Amino acid sequence: MLSVGDPAPDIEIQLIDGSTIRLSQLRGRSVVLYFYPKAFTPGCTREAIGFNGLYEEFKKLGAEVIGVSMDPPGRNRRFAQNYGVRFRLASDVEGEAFKSFWGAQRPRTD
């Protein structure tokens, strides 16, 4: 598990448009990387709506926002379309990105 101040692991994630991105590609930029266990659940929906509402503020600060879940890309695309998500969403179906940040601990999906 990472602690405050630890460098982020150089994970590679699949974006909902089918492309992939590595965190190292964003090195030197401010990145807000947040994990949500499952699209369309009440907590994850509130979280996405909250980040979406603050998206312009993040942009003004030069920060890139990326939400990562273990849902497949199609589900994340529907989630983004349904809630008008303006930032990038990524799929971590195998849970490798989660493991890189939290070890073997699996996220709650409720």
Sequence and secondary structure as in RCSB ss.txt:
>XXXX:A:sequence
MLSVGDPAPDIEIQLIDGSTIRLSQLRGRSVVLYFYPKAFTPGCTREAIGFNGLYEEFKKLGAEVIGVSMDPPGR
NRRFAQNYGVRFRLASDVEGEAFKSFWGAQRPRTD
>XXXX:A:secstr
   TT      EEEETTS EEEGGGGTTSEEEEEE SSTTSHHHHHHHHHHHHTHHHHHHTTEEEEEEESS HHH
HHHHHHHHT  SEEEE TT HHHHHHHTT      
